[in-house]
Amino acid sequence: MRAVTKGEPPSALPARLAREPGRWIGAALLAAAVATLATEAYLVVADRTASGARVSRTDQSFLVNGLGQGHRIGQTFVMRADGLDGIRLNAVAKGDTDDGELALALYEVTRDQESAAVVGAEHLLFQDRVAVDTATRYPTFLFAFPPIDQSYGRSYRVDIWMPEPRPAAGIGLWATEGRSSEDGTLFINGLSGYAELVFEARATRATVWARLRHRFGGVGLTLLLLLAASAHAALFVVLHAIAAGPDARTEPRE
């Protein structure tokens, strides 16, 4: 005699799944929609640092001296991200240094496209000082300043010098021979050379959200968000209809 057990026999499970595919399809579609929304939220609001222009240290790199003798060293570059808020430089202590300071200044400049020289008006954006031992304590140091929201595609120059030159202060800045960045040039006392400083211009707020806000403005961004919300709502309605479709069956009458 065959024993009778409570519950649904295992052989009935595949048949039940075959009769109710909409429930499993709906669960899979809901999981995919949640994953899509989470990915979109991360891409839009995640705060991350982007490099807008940079020159790396290579075998062709060398040290630029002369800060202690009163030289003014500059580097031009074109920023390729909005939100420029810092420039990382490589300074090295050569021999004995003292308690002097380095001055740093950031300018927005116009450029001669043929000669790559800085011409016309220049606008001082920010200026700061840093102690020599702070600048040379680690392999790199950061010249930070308030974010420049609309910095994409604009030309800048960073200058480094000693307000009170001290010949005993052996400080060198790493530079790389040739042209590595877009339209970048190294300047020493206003004279350009076939080299560039080792640097990285960064933008901490280079997010999709920041770019949308600056591109469309407040009203335009609000309308864009409403359009996106409507599109997502329509997507959920369609997914619900697809998931409920297979189960919308009527039982045959007796």
Secondary structure per residue as TSV (DSSP state, phi and psi in degrees):
chain	resnum	aa	ss	phi	psi
A	1	M	-	360.0	136.6
A	2	R	-	-80.9	131.1
A	3	A	-	-76.5	143.0
A	4	V	-	-103.5	124.9
A	5	T	-	-112.0	150.0
A	6	K	S	-72.7	157.2
A	7	G	S	88.1	-177.8
A	8	E	-	-86.2	129.6
A	9	P	-	-66.9	149.5
A	10	P	G	-55.8	-33.0
A	11	S	G	-67.2	-15.3
A	12	A	G	-88.7	-15.1
A	13	L	H	-61.9	-50.0
A	14	P	H	-58.5	-36.8
A	15	A	H	-66.2	-38.3
A	16	R	H	-67.2	-40.2
A	17	L	H	-63.1	-36.4
A	18	A	H	-68.7	-31.3
A	19	R	H	-78.4	-24.1
A	20	E	-	-124.6	61.2
A	21	P	H	-72.1	-25.0
A	22	G	H	-61.2	-37.1
A	23	R	H	-62.7	-43.2
A	24	W	H	-74.6	-35.6
A	25	I	H	-64.7	-41.8
A	26	G	H	-62.5	-40.7
A	27	A	H	-64.2	-41.8
A	28	A	H	-65.9	-41.6
A	29	L	H	-66.8	-37.9
A	30	L	H	-64.7	-42.0
A	31	A	H	-62.9	-40.6
A	32	A	H	-65.9	-38.9
A	33	A	H	-66.5	-41.7
A	34	V	H	-63.3	-43.5
A	35	A	H	-62.9	-38.0
A	36	T	H	-64.9	-45.1
A	37	L	H	-63.2	-41.3
A	38	A	H	-64.1	-40.2
A	39	T	H	-65.2	-42.4
A	40	E	H	-63.0	-42.6
A	41	A	H	-62.6	-40.3
A	42	Y	H	-65.9	-44.4
A	43	L	H	-65.5	-31.4
A	44	V	H	-81.8	-44.8
A	45	V	H	-108.2	-9.3
A	46	A	-	-62.8	133.7
A	47	D	-	-91.6	120.5
A	48	R	B	-147.5	158.1
A	49	T	-	-97.0	133.0
A	50	A	E	-118.2	147.3
A	51	S	E	-93.7	120.4
A	52	G	E	-92.1	-23.8
A	53	A	E	-166.1	142.8
A	54	R	E	-159.6	154.9
A	55	V	E	-132.5	124.5
A	56	S	-	-90.8	158.2
A	57	R	-	-82.5	129.4
A	58	T	-	-131.1	-172.3
A	59	D	T	-66.8	-18.9
A	60	Q	T	-91.2	6.9
A	61	S	E	-79.5	153.8
A	62	F	E	-149.9	167.1
A	63	L	E	-94.3	132.0
A	64	V	E	-96.8	117.6
A	65	N	-	-101.2	178.5
A	66	G	-	114.1	-6.6
A	67	L	G	-61.5	-40.0
A	68	G	G	-68.5	-20.0
A	69	Q	G	-95.4	8.2
A	70	G	T	95.4	8.1
A	71	H	-	-71.7	148.2
A	72	R	-	-111.0	118.5
A	73	I	E	-108.9	131.8
A	74	G	E	-133.3	160.6
A	75	Q	E	-142.1	126.7
A	76	T	E	-98.4	155.1
A	77	F	E	-163.4	159.4
A	78	V	E	-106.5	124.5
A	79	M	-	-81.5	133.1
A	80	R	-	-114.4	36.6
A	81	A	S	-162.8	149.8
A	82	D	S	-80.9	151.4
A	83	G	-	90.6	27.5
A	84	L	E	-53.7	123.7
A	85	D	E	-141.5	11.8
A	86	G	E	-178.8	151.7
A	87	I	E	-130.5	123.7
A	88	R	E	-96.2	129.5
A	89	L	E	-124.6	163.4
A	90	N	-	-117.0	106.3
A	91	A	E	-114.2	145.0
A	92	V	E	-132.2	137.1
A	93	A	E	-85.0	125.5
A	94	K	-	-111.1	107.7
A	95	G	S	75.2	-145.3
A	96	D	-	-81.5	136.0
A	97	T	-	-119.3	170.1
A	98	D	-	-125.3	-162.4
A	99	D	S	-94.1	32.0
A	100	G	-	-74.3	-176.9
A	101	E	E	-128.0	152.7
A	102	L	E	-105.9	136.4
A	103	A	E	-102.2	140.3
A	104	L	E	-130.6	140.7
A	105	A	E	-140.3	143.1
A	106	L	E	-115.5	128.1
A	107	Y	E	-120.3	146.9
A	108	E	E	-95.6	131.1
A	109	V	E	-130.4	162.0
A	110	T	E	-103.5	158.1
A	111	R	E	-132.4	151.3
A	112	D	-	-89.9	112.5
A	113	Q	T	-63.8	-25.3
A	114	E	T	-83.3	-44.0
A	115	S	T	-98.5	-9.2
A	116	A	-	63.7	15.2
A	117	A	-	-87.8	153.2
A	118	V	E	-79.6	124.8
A	119	V	E	-133.2	171.3
A	120	G	E	67.0	-152.1
A	121	A	E	-78.1	148.6
A	122	E	E	-130.6	144.8
A	123	H	E	-122.4	118.8
A	124	L	E	-71.1	123.6
A	125	L	E	-100.9	-40.3
A	126	F	E	-159.8	147.3
A	127	Q	E	-142.8	142.8
A	128	D	E	-153.9	169.3
A	129	R	E	-127.8	148.0
A	130	V	E	-138.2	141.4
A	131	A	E	-66.1	145.4
A	132	V	H	-58.5	-44.2
A	133	D	H	-66.9	-28.2
A	134	T	H	-70.9	-41.1
A	135	A	H	-69.7	-28.0
A	136	T	H	-105.8	1.9
A	137	R	H	-70.0	-34.9
A	138	Y	S	-121.5	165.7
A	139	P	S	-57.2	-31.8
A	140	T	-	-134.2	157.5
A	141	F	E	-137.1	155.1
A	142	L	E	-108.8	126.8
A	143	F	E	-93.7	98.8
A	144	A	E	-101.4	149.8
A	145	F	E	-156.2	167.1
A	146	P	E	-57.8	143.2
A	147	P	E	-60.2	141.4
A	148	I	E	-102.3	105.4
A	149	D	T	-60.4	-49.5
A	150	Q	T	-104.3	68.4
A	151	S	-	-98.8	-10.3
A	152	Y	T	-61.9	130.6
A	153	G	T	79.4	1.9
A	154	R	-	-98.3	155.3
A	155	S	E	-99.1	139.7
A	156	Y	E	-136.2	162.2
A	157	R	E	-138.6	133.0
A	158	V	E	-108.1	129.6
A	159	D	E	-112.5	142.4
A	160	I	E	-130.4	131.6
A	161	W	E	-158.2	172.5
A	162	M	-	-105.3	119.6
A	163	P	S	-58.6	-34.6
A	164	E	S	-123.9	90.1
A	165	P	-	-55.8	138.9
A	166	R	-	-133.7	106.6
A	167	P	T	-56.4	-25.7
A	168	A	T	-76.4	-13.2
A	169	A	-	-81.5	98.7
A	170	G	-	-83.9	94.0
A	171	I	E	-123.7	131.6
A	172	G	E	-125.6	147.0
A	173	L	E	-111.3	130.1
A	174	W	E	-70.0	138.6
A	175	A	E	-138.2	159.3
A	176	T	E	-121.8	133.0
A	177	E	E	-67.2	143.4
A	178	G	S	94.5	-164.5
A	179	R	-	-117.5	115.3
A	180	S	-	-110.3	-34.9
A	181	S	S	-100.8	170.8
A	182	E	T	-75.9	115.9
A	183	D	T	58.7	30.9
A	184	G	-	-94.7	146.2
A	185	T	E	-147.0	142.2
A	186	L	E	-89.3	134.3
A	187	F	E	-122.0	135.9
A	188	I	E	-125.4	115.0
A	189	N	T	52.8	39.9
A	190	G	T	84.4	-7.0
A	191	L	E	-100.0	129.9
A	192	S	E	-85.1	154.6
A	193	G	E	-136.7	167.8
A	194	Y	S	-84.1	66.4
A	195	A	E	-165.4	170.4
A	196	E	E	-142.1	148.9
A	197	L	E	-66.2	148.9
A	198	V	-	-77.0	116.0
A	199	F	E	-156.3	168.9
A	200	E	E	-145.0	120.3
A	201	A	E	-91.4	125.0
A	202	R	E	-118.2	159.3
A	203	A	E	-137.0	107.6
A	204	T	T	-71.9	-33.1
A	205	R	B	-98.7	28.8
A	206	A	-	-81.7	66.8
A	207	T	-	-106.6	164.1
A	208	V	H	-61.1	-39.7
A	209	W	H	-60.7	-46.0
A	210	A	H	-63.6	-40.3
A	211	R	H	-66.7	-40.6
A	212	L	H	-64.3	-40.9
A	213	R	H	-62.9	-42.3
A	214	H	H	-77.0	-26.9
A	215	R	H	-79.9	-41.9
A	216	F	H	-103.4	-16.1
A	217	G	H	77.0	-179.3
A	218	G	H	-65.9	-50.2
A	219	V	H	-66.6	-45.5
A	220	G	H	-62.6	-39.0
A	221	L	H	-67.8	-37.3
A	222	T	H	-61.8	-45.8
A	223	L	H	-63.0	-38.3
A	224	L	H	-64.9	-39.7
A	225	L	H	-65.7	-40.4
A	226	L	H	-62.6	-41.3
A	227	L	H	-63.5	-42.6
A	228	A	H	-65.0	-40.8
A	229	A	H	-63.1	-41.6
A	230	S	H	-63.3	-40.8
A	231	A	H	-64.8	-40.4
A	232	H	H	-68.0	-39.6
A	233	A	H	-62.1	-42.9
A	234	A	H	-62.6	-37.5
A	235	L	H	-63.4	-42.3
A	236	F	H	-67.1	-36.1
A	237	V	H	-63.3	-43.5
A	238	V	H	-64.5	-42.7
A	239	L	H	-63.2	-39.5
A	240	H	H	-64.8	-40.1
A	241	A	H	-65.5	-39.1
A	242	I	H	-66.2	-42.4
A	243	A	H	-68.1	-36.4
A	244	A	H	-83.3	-15.4
A	245	G	G	-57.8	-51.3
A	246	P	G	-63.5	-24.5
A	247	D	G	-90.5	-6.7
A	248	A	-	-83.6	64.8
A	249	R	-	-114.3	149.9
A	250	T	-	-103.5	138.7
A	251	E	-	-73.0	139.7
A	252	P	-	-66.2	141.9
A	253	R	-	-73.7	151.3
A	254	E	-	-67.6	360.0
